[in-house]
Amino acid sequence: MALMVFSVGSAGTALSIDMTTFLMCRVVQGIAAGGISVMARVLLRDSYSAEQLPRAFSWLSICFVLSLGMAQFAGAVLDSIWDWRAIFIASAVAGALSIIPVRLFVKV
């Protein structure tokens, strides 16, 4: 659900025509991103034993840090090639495409 809300917020941000709509969609996007982060930790807690959990959390933290750096670089590239809206379109597409493997591989 959080991935879908993130995608909608990203698309809304890219399509916004005034500052109020832009900020409202960014708030929606931020809340959904927080939900995604929390769900990742919950999935690890539910999937790993107490002995394996610290290692899994370490890998998740490494992935979060790497993804932040890569996202900033990719955003700068998209902005230099097209414009700022391309960043949010890419976020919407990436979020929507991420729903597929989550639905396939995560047992809820």
N, C-alpha and C positions, 0 to 999 in steps of 0.2 A: 504494500500500500504506500509506504513512504517513497519508494522509487517512482511510483506513478505520480504522486503529488509533486515530487522533485521535477519530474519531466514536464508536468503541466506548468509549474512555476517558472521553469527555465524558458519554455515556449512563450509564456505570457510576458516574461521580461523581454525577450527578443522582439515581440510584436507590440510592445507598449508604445503609445504615442505621446504620453505626457509623464511628468515626473511622479505624480501620485500613483499611477498605474505601475510604473517601473518599481517604485519603492514597495508597494503592496506585493507585487510578484516576487521581489527579492526576499521579503519577509517569509512568504510561503516557501520559497526555495530553501532558505536557511533553516526553517523549522523542519522541513522534510529531510534535509541533510543531517540534522541532529538525530532524527529518528532512524536514519540509515546507520549512523554510527552506533547508536544504542543497540539496534537489532543485530549488528555484527558481533558485538560482545555477548549478547544473549545467546546467539546461535553457537558461539564457541563454548560458553558455559554449559549449554545443554548437550554438546557433542563430545566433550573431552572429559576424561577423568581428572581427579584432583591432582594427580601426578603430572599429567600432560598439559594441564591448563596454563601454567605459567609460561611454558614454551610457546603455546598457541597464541597467548596474549602478546608475547614478545614479537612474534612474526606479524601479528596484526598491526602492532605499533610501527614496525618497520615499513609495512605496506602503506599505512596512512601517511607517514613522512615522505616516502618516495612518491606517492601519488600526488601529494600537495606540490612537490617540486616539479613533477612532470606536467601537472595541470597548469601551473604558472607559465612554464615554457611553451606549452601548446597554445595557451591563450594568447601569449605574445605573438606567436607565429600566425595564428588565425587573425588577430587584429592587424598585423602588418600586411597580410595578404588581402583581406577583405575589410571588414569593419567590426566594431564592437559587438554587433548583433550576432555575428558568426560564432562567437564564444558561447552564447546562450543557446543557439541552435544546436551546436555540437553537444552541449550539456544535456539538452532535451533528448537528442537522439541516443546518446550514450546511456542515459538513464532508462529510456524505453527499451533499448536492446539488452540492458542488464536484467530486465524483468524475466526474460526467457530462461537463462540458465538458473536463476534463483528459483523459479517455478519448477524447473525440471529436477534440480538436485537437492533442494531444501525440503525436508519433510516437516510440515507444520501440523 
